[in-house]
Amino acid sequence: MPYYVYIIQSELDGTYYIGSTQGLDERIQRHNEGRSKYSRAKAPWKLVYYEEHPSRSAAMKRENRIKRQKRTGFIEKLVKTFQTSFGSG
């Protein structure tokens, strides 16, 4: 089963949260139900980006690479490219 790196955006204040998971839909639901302590204060969240990886290790490495980018512009560029590719931007 694949693993995913995802970016969600707070509908409350526009901030981003970056994570990885094996069950993408379930994980987003957990964020929106307030069952994730790091993201509960800024719910509701919307999924704005994801990418699939063959292993947990690969997904975690990619998640960490994205998190090391301190520029919000880097994340916004990923999101914009993703939305353009899927016709939702």
N, C-alpha and C positions, 0 to 999 in steps of 0.2 A: 504494500500500500504506500502511496506517495506521501511525502511531507510537504508542507507549505510554509513559505515565508509570507507574511501579510502585513499590510499597513491599514490601520483603521483611523478614521478622523472623527474627532468629537464634534457632534452637532451643536454642542453647547458653546465651545469657544474656538473650534477649528484646530486644536492641537492634534498631533499625530501620536500613535502608539504603534510600535513595531514588535512583532512576535513571530513565533513559529509553532506549528501544530500538525498533527496528523489528521484531525477532524476539523476542517475549516468552518463549516456551518455551525457546528456545536460550540466551537471556541468563540465565535462572534456572538452567539446567543448568550454565552456565559458572561462576556463583557457587558452586554446590554442588560443582563439580569443583576448586575452588581456583584457577581461571584468572583471577580478578579480584583484583589485589593488595590492594585496599582492603577486601575482604570475606572473604578466604580464612581469616583467623584465627578467624572466628566461625561458620563453617559447622557444621552444615547450616542452610540457609535455607528458609523457606516463604513463598510468595506470599500476602500478606494484603490487597493493594489494587492495583488498576490502573484506568487510564482511557485511552480511545482519543482520539487527536488526528489531524487530517487532514494535518499536516506535521511535519517534524522541528523546525522553528522553533517551532511552537505547543507541541509537547511539551517542548522545552527551556525555554521561558518558564514553563510550568506547573511543571516540575521545580524551577526556581530559586525560584518563588514559594513552593512547599512548603518547600524547604530554608531559606528566610529566616525561616520560622516557628520560633522558637527553643524554643517550648513543646512538650514531648512530648505534652501534652494535645491539641494541634491534630491531630497525626498520629493519635493514638489515636481521636479523634472521626471522622476520615476512615475509618479501618479499621473501626470499629464500624458506621458508617452503611453502608459497603460490604457487610459481612458480613450485616447485617440485610436489606439489599436482595436478597441472593442466597441467603438462608436458611441460611447456614453459621455464623451467630453465635449 
